[in-house]
Amino acid sequence: MALEVNDGNFGEVVVNSDKPVVVDFWAEWCGPCRMIAPFIEDLSKEYAGKAVVVKCDVDNSPSVAAKYGIRNIPTVLFFKNGAIADKQVGAAPKSVFVNKLNALL
């Protein structure tokens, strides 16, 4: 299951990770966010031990969302070595997320 991150633990979990990290910026009220949620959960299981997959609720973590310029959701950021390496704005097929993550491994 994807971990929940917030303003308080984002740096520790995401920026300081020694593995690639997938961050799904979402909100409860967002329809497209609910569409990709199963893909994010699949990634968390399929890449366990190889990558970290987390979800960040923009309503509960406004500082992180502002820091990374999240203006549309869902936005999925792909981090490697603490920096943004790729991103996907809006809903997309699972294969898009898989390909972007595989490129970081």
Secondary structure as UniProt FT lines:
FT   STRAND          3..5
FT   TURN            7..9
FT   HELIX           11..15
FT   STRAND          21..26
FT   TURN            28..29
FT   HELIX           31..46
FT   TURN            47..50
FT   STRAND          52..57
FT   TURN            58..60
FT   HELIX           62..67
FT   TURN            68..69
FT   STRAND          75..80
FT   TURN            81..82
FT   STRAND          83..89
FT   HELIX           94..102
FT   TURN            103..104
//
